[in-house]
């Protein structure tokens, strides 16, 4: 029930049809009655205030309306405590370890200053760590773009998108927002991706953290886990380039974004170049070759051709196909073997 109180508050906050007006504070409750008290399903513009909103969240969580609403008026900050206590469904904590510190707060706690204000703890940071810099935010904004009217990025998607790639059940057809609201959505969304990157346990500097937050914002926390598992930082940077497809097709926009994130990760700046970290081979590389020689080739091909190869040190069919394409485009014998002439060409075009 406590978690559902928090969920009710989250849903209300995300519904932009719900405004704040103490003189019309019960209109949200009136509209919510018709949709099982679910704030996300309210489709009529309406108003609430702090205690009326907490009242609705409690009703949504299972506390009977008749216990909290008297003569059509939701509990106020002066009556909320007594009405909740009368239900026998809550515990009250007044010690300083709860009122003067956030350390003992948990999701769904109701914070009450009687006669003044009421609020609900939406979530508690279980993982604390780095935050995205302005440089990282700029990268995300650059590639996400900002649209102030709801749209479907793909016609088959169920949810609409708005702002800087914000999507979900709280975005409705025809919905429009201001630039300030778009920025607020971005700040809201980026927090969960920061938590995902912090939760990896990697020791990152600021630009590496920013690059991974941008990656996760676009690809999701599941792909972040796949990207970092079992890899060191150099391998993570190299593997990042392979996440440039949608529906199995390489997309130019995703290729550019992955390259920008890669550059930020390895050098601290978009567009900055770093040298190949692997030693130049002295032997020919062909199908099924393995080791750092192949890693050198894969890095060079990613750098020149944006192939999106995973730097795994195995010259599989994809690596050889990219090599052959490079040879064709640079007037070399397209034999799929990286010998002295191909190596020299790769170095010359760098």
C-alpha positions in Angstrom: 0.0 0.0 0.0 2.8 2.4 0.8 4.4 1.8 -2.6 1.0 2.4 -4.2 0.7 5.8 -2.4 4.0 6.8 -4.1 2.8 5.4 -7.4 -0.4 7.5 -7.2 1.7 10.6 -6.6 4.0 9.8 -9.5 1.0 9.4 -11.8 -0.6 12.7 -10.7 2.6 14.6 -11.1 3.1 13.3 -14.7 -0.5 14.2 -15.7 -0.2 17.8 -17.0 -4.0 18.2 -16.9 -3.8 18.4 -13.1 -3.1 21.9 -11.8 -2.8 23.6 -8.4 -5.7 25.7 -7.0 -6.7 25.6 -3.4 -10.1 27.2 -4.2 -10.9 24.2 -6.5 -8.9 21.6 -4.6 -11.5 18.8 -4.8 -12.0 18.8 -8.6 -9.3 16.2 -9.1 -11.0 13.8 -6.7 -14.4 14.3 -8.5 -12.8 13.4 -11.8 -10.7 10.5 -10.4 -13.8 8.8 -8.9 -14.8 7.7 -12.4 -11.5 6.0 -13.1 -10.8 4.0 -9.9 -9.0 7.0 -8.4 -6.1 6.5 -10.9 -4.6 10.0 -11.5 -3.0 8.9 -14.8 -6.5 8.2 -16.3 -7.9 11.6 -15.5 -8.6 13.4 -18.9 -10.4 16.5 -17.8 -8.5 19.6 -16.7 -8.8 19.9 -12.9 -7.2 21.2 -9.7 -5.8 20.0 -6.4 -3.6 21.1 -3.6 -0.9 19.3 -1.5 -3.2 17.6 1.1 -6.0 16.9 -1.4 -3.4 15.2 -3.7 -2.0 13.1 -0.8 -5.6 12.2 0.1 -6.3 10.9 -3.4 -3.0 9.0 -3.5 -4.0 7.3 -0.2 -7.5 6.4 -1.6 -5.8 5.1 -4.8 -3.7 2.9 -2.5 -6.7 1.4 -0.8 -7.7 3.6 2.1 -11.5 4.1 1.9 -12.6 7.5 0.6 -15.1 7.9 3.5 -12.3 7.8 6.0 -10.5 10.8 4.4 -13.2 12.9 2.7 -15.9 14.6 4.8 -18.8 16.4 3.1 -17.0 16.3 -0.2 -13.9 18.0 1.1 -10.6 16.1 1.1 -8.4 16.1 4.3 -6.4 19.2 4.9 -2.9 19.5 6.3 -4.6 20.0 9.7 -6.9 17.0 9.5 -4.9 14.5 7.4 -3.0 13.0 10.4 -6.0 12.3 12.6 -8.0 10.9 9.7 -5.2 8.5 8.7 -4.6 7.4 12.2 -8.3 6.7 12.7 -8.1 4.1 10.0 -5.6 2.0 11.9 -3.7 1.5 8.6 -0.7 3.9 9.2 2.1 4.3 11.7 3.2 7.8 12.9 6.8 8.6 13.4 7.7 11.9 15.1 11.3 11.3 16.3 14.1 13.5 15.0 15.7 10.5 13.2 12.6 10.8 10.9 11.8 14.6 10.9 15.3 16.0 10.8 17.0 13.5 8.5 16.3 11.7 5.2 18.3 8.6 6.1 15.3 6.7 7.5 12.7 7.7 4.9 11.3 5.0 2.6 9.2 5.1 -0.6 5.6 6.1 0.2 6.2 7.9 3.5 3.9 10.8 4.0 5.6 13.9 5.2 3.3 16.3 7.1 3.8 19.7 8.6 0.4 20.2 10.1 -1.3 23.4 9.0 1.4 24.0 6.4 2.3 21.3 3.9 2.0 17.6 2.9 4.2 15.6 0.6 5.1 12.0 -0.3 8.5 10.4 -0.7 8.4 9.2 -4.3 11.7 7.3 -4.2 14.8 6.9 -2.1 18.2 6.9 -3.8 19.6 3.4 -3.3 22.6 4.2 -5.5 24.4 7.5 -5.1 27.0 8.7 -7.4 27.9 10.9 -10.3 25.5 13.3 -12.1 25.5 14.2 -15.8 27.5 17.4 -16.6 26.3 20.2 -18.9 28.5 18.7 -21.6 26.7 15.4 -21.3 23.3 17.1 -21.3 24.2 19.0 -24.4 25.1 15.8 -26.2 21.8 14.2 -25.3 19.9 17.3 -26.4 21.8 17.4 -29.7 20.8 13.9 -30.8 17.4 13.6 -29.2 16.1 16.9 -30.5 13.2 18.7 -28.9 9.6 18.5 -30.1 6.9 20.3 -28.1 4.0 18.3 -29.5 3.3 14.6 -29.0 4.3 12.3 -31.9 5.0 8.7 -32.6 8.6 8.0 -33.5 7.5 4.8 -35.2 3.8 4.4 -36.3 3.5 0.9 -34.7 4.6 2.2 -31.2 1.8 2.2 -28.6 3.2 5.2 -26.7 3.6 8.8 -27.8 6.9 10.8 -27.5 7.4 14.4 -26.6 10.2 16.8 -25.5 13.7 15.3 -25.6 12.6 11.7 -26.3 10.2 11.4 -23.3 7.6 8.8 -23.8 5.1 6.8 -21.8 1.5 6.5 -20.8 1.6 10.1 -19.5 2.1 11.4 -23.1 -1.3 11.7 -24.9 -2.2 12.3 -28.5 -2.4 16.0 -29.3 -0.5 17.0 -26.2 1.7 20.1 -26.3 4.2 21.3 -23.7 6.4 24.3 -23.1 10.2 24.4 -23.4 10.4 24.5 -19.6 8.3 21.4 -19.4 10.5 19.6 -21.9 13.6 20.5 -19.8 11.7 19.2 -16.7 11.0 15.9 -18.5 14.6 15.6 -19.4 15.8 16.1 -15.9 13.2 13.6 -14.7 14.2 10.9 -17.2 17.9 11.3 -17.0 17.9 10.5 -13.2 17.1 6.8 -13.8 19.8 6.4 -16.4 22.3 8.0 -14.1 21.4 5.4 -11.5 21.9 2.6 -14.1 25.4 3.9 -15.0 26.3 4.4 -11.3 25.0 0.9 -10.5 27.6 -0.7 -12.9 30.3 -0.1 -10.3 32.7 1.1 -13.0 35.3 3.7 -11.9 34.5 6.4 -14.5 35.7 10.0 -15.0 33.1 12.6 -15.9 33.3 12.4 -19.7 33.1 8.5 -19.5 30.0 8.8 -17.2 28.4 11.4 -19.5 28.9 9.2 -22.6 27.4 6.1 -20.9 24.4 8.1 -19.7 23.8 9.3 -23.3 24.1 5.7 -24.5 21.7 4.5 -21.9 19.2 7.3 -22.6 19.0 6.1 -26.2 19.6 2.3 -25.8 18.1 1.5 -22.4 19.5 0.0 -19.2 19.4 -3.5 -20.5 21.8 -2.7 -23.4 24.0 -0.8 -20.9 24.4 -4.0 -18.9 25.2 -6.0 -22.0 27.7 -3.4 -23.1 29.7 -3.3 -19.9 29.5 -6.9 -18.7 32.9 -8.6 -18.9 34.6 -5.7 -20.6 37.3 -3.2 -19.6 36.9 0.5 -20.4 38.7 0.3 -23.8 36.5 -2.6 -24.8 33.4 -0.8 -23.7 34.3 2.2 -25.9 34.9 0.0 -28.9 31.8 -2.1 -28.4 29.7 1.0 -28.1 30.0 1.6 -31.8 28.1 -1.6 -32.7 24.9 -0.3 -31.2 23.9 1.6 -34.4 21.1 -0.5 -35.7 17.3 -0.5 -35.6 15.5 -3.6 -36.8 18.8 -5.0 -38.0 19.5 -2.0 -40.3 22.4 0.4 -39.7 21.1 3.9 -39.3 23.3 6.9 -40.1 21.9 8.9 -37.1 22.7 6.1 -34.7 26.1 5.7 -36.2 26.9 9.4 -35.7 25.6 9.3 -32.1 27.6 6.2 -31.2 30.7 7.9 -32.7 30.1 11.0 -30.7 29.6 9.0 -27.5 32.7 7.0 -28.2 34.8 10.1 -28.8 33.5 11.6 -25.6 34.2 8.4 -23.7 37.8 7.9 -24.8 39.0 11.5 -25.1 36.7 13.8 -23.2 35.4 15.7 -26.2 33.1 15.1 -29.1 35.0 14.9 -32.3 38.4 14.5 -30.7 40.5 11.6 -32.1 42.6 9.2 -30.2 45.1 6.8 -31.6 44.6 3.1 -32.1 45.5 1.5 -28.7 46.5 -1.8 -30.2 49.9 -2.4 -31.8 50.2 -2.6 -35.6 50.2 -6.2 -36.9 53.3 -7.7 -38.6 51.4 -10.6 -40.0 48.5 -10.9 -42.5 45.0 -11.0 -41.0 42.4 -13.2 -42.6 39.2 -15.0 -41.8 39.3 -16.6 -38.3 42.5 -14.8 -37.3 42.5 -13.9 -33.6 44.2 -11.6 -31.1 45.4 -8.0 -30.9 46.3 -8.0 -34.6 42.6 -8.4 -35.3 41.7 -5.8 -32.7 44.0 -3.3 -34.4 42.2 -4.0 -37.7 38.7 -3.7 -36.2 39.6 -0.4 -34.5 40.9 1.0 -37.8 37.9 -0.1 -39.8 35.5 1.4 -37.2 37.5 4.6 -37.4 37.6 4.8 -41.2 34.4 3.1 -42.3 32.1 3.3 -39.1 31.4 -0.4 -39.4 30.2 -0.7 -35.9 32.4 -3.8 -35.3 32.7 -5.2 -31.8 36.4 -5.1 -30.9 36.6 -8.8 -29.9 39.8 -9.9 -31.6 38.1 -12.4 -33.8 38.1 -11.9 -37.6 34.7 -13.2 -38.3 32.6 -12.8 -41.5 31.4 -9.3 -40.5 35.0 -8.0 -40.0 36.2 -9.5 -43.2 33.2 -8.1 -45.1 34.0 -4.6 -43.8 37.6 -5.1 -44.7 36.7 -6.2 -48.3 34.4 -3.1 -48.6 37.3 -0.9 -47.5 39.6 -2.5 -50.1 37.1 -1.9 -52.9 36.6 1.7 -52.0 40.4 2.3 -51.8 41.5 0.6 -55.0 43.0 -2.4 -53.2 42.7 -6.1 -54.2 39.4 -7.1 -52.5 40.7 -10.4 -51.1 39.6 -10.0 -47.6 43.2 -10.2 -46.3 44.8 -7.4 -44.4 48.4 -7.4 -45.6 51.1 -4.7 -45.8 49.4 -2.7 -48.6 46.0 -2.6 -46.7 47.7 -1.7 -43.5 49.6 1.1 -45.1 46.3 2.4 -46.7 44.5 2.3 -43.3 47.3 4.3 -41.7 47.5 6.7 -44.6 43.8 7.6 -44.5 43.9 8.2 -40.7 
